[in-house]
Amino acid sequence: MALMTVDNEGTSDFRANPRWSAGKKMDVVLRLLRGEKLEELSRELGVEAHRIAAWRDGFLEGGKASLKGKRAVTEDDRRLREAERKIGELTLENEVWKKVAEKRGLQMPPQKRPK
């Protein structure tokens, strides 16, 4: 299987090209896991060694969670759970207010006034 190579287009300074796709990061991590030296990769790619080590650690943690049958919780997952919780809360509150309105003889939602 061929690996994608990271083309830093003539610049070796990470700050000049700070955006790396997940695929490119994965390729770097796989090279590291296959035995390439961290320091050599860092110099070749112009990326700080601590940053590559962080990519590797995150990659391995994601794999570990996957093997445990758990998915890594992303910010989007957290926001979705919070939105679902809020929807449930508002739905329950709405049902309570509808019951209160019915007991008072009101119609929910109120009918439009005739013109």
C-alpha positions in Angstrom: 0.0 0.0 0.0 1.5 3.3 -1.0 1.6 6.1 1.6 0.8 9.7 0.9 3.9 11.9 1.2 3.8 15.2 2.7 4.9 17.9 0.3 5.9 21.0 2.1 6.5 22.8 -1.2 10.0 24.1 -0.5 9.4 25.3 3.0 10.7 23.4 6.0 9.1 25.8 8.6 5.9 24.3 10.1 4.7 27.8 10.9 4.7 28.7 7.2 2.2 25.8 6.5 0.4 25.2 9.9 -2.6 23.3 8.5 -2.2 19.5 8.1 -5.0 17.3 7.0 -5.9 14.3 9.1 -4.6 12.1 6.3 -1.2 13.7 6.2 -0.9 13.5 10.0 -1.8 9.9 9.8 0.9 9.2 7.2 3.5 10.9 9.5 2.3 8.8 12.5 2.4 5.6 10.5 6.0 6.4 9.4 6.9 6.9 13.0 5.2 3.7 14.1 7.0 1.8 11.3 10.3 2.7 13.0 11.4 6.1 11.5 13.1 8.3 14.1 11.0 11.1 15.6 13.9 13.6 15.3 14.5 12.7 11.7 10.9 13.1 10.8 10.7 16.4 12.6 13.7 17.8 10.7 12.5 16.4 7.3 9.0 17.8 7.6 9.8 20.9 9.5 7.4 20.0 12.3 8.3 20.2 16.0 8.9 16.8 17.5 6.4 17.4 20.3 3.7 18.1 17.8 4.4 14.8 15.9 4.5 13.0 19.3 1.1 14.5 20.1 -0.3 13.3 16.8 1.0 9.8 17.6 -0.4 9.8 21.1 -3.8 10.9 19.8 -3.8 8.3 17.1 -3.0 5.5 19.5 -5.6 6.7 22.0 -8.3 6.7 19.3 -7.3 3.2 18.3 -7.4 2.1 22.0 -10.9 3.5 22.4 -12.0 1.8 19.3 -10.7 -1.6 20.5 -12.6 -1.1 23.7 -15.8 -0.6 21.7 -15.9 3.1 22.5 -15.8 6.0 20.2 -13.7 9.0 21.0 -16.0 11.9 22.1 -15.6 14.9 19.8 -16.7 18.4 20.4 -19.5 17.8 17.9 -20.7 14.8 19.8 -20.7 16.8 23.1 -22.7 19.6 21.5 -25.2 17.2 20.0 -25.8 15.5 23.3 -26.3 18.9 24.9 -28.7 19.9 22.2 -30.7 16.7 22.6 -30.8 17.2 26.3 -32.1 20.7 25.9 -34.8 19.6 23.3 -36.0 16.9 25.8 -36.2 19.5 28.6 -38.1 22.0 26.4 -40.5 19.3 25.2 -41.3 18.2 28.7 -41.8 21.9 29.7 -44.1 22.4 26.7 -46.2 19.4 27.6 -46.6 20.7 31.2 -47.7 24.1 30.0 -50.2 22.5 27.5 -51.8 20.6 30.5 -52.0 23.8 32.5 -53.6 25.6 29.7 -56.1 22.8 29.1 -57.1 22.9 32.8 -57.7 26.6 32.5 -59.8 26.2 29.4 -57.2 27.7 27.1 -56.3 26.4 23.7 -52.6 25.7 22.9 -51.5 27.2 20.6 -54.0 30.1 20.8 -56.3 30.5 17.8 -55.6 33.4 15.6 -57.9 36.4 16.1 -60.5 37.0 13.4 -59.7 40.0 11.2 
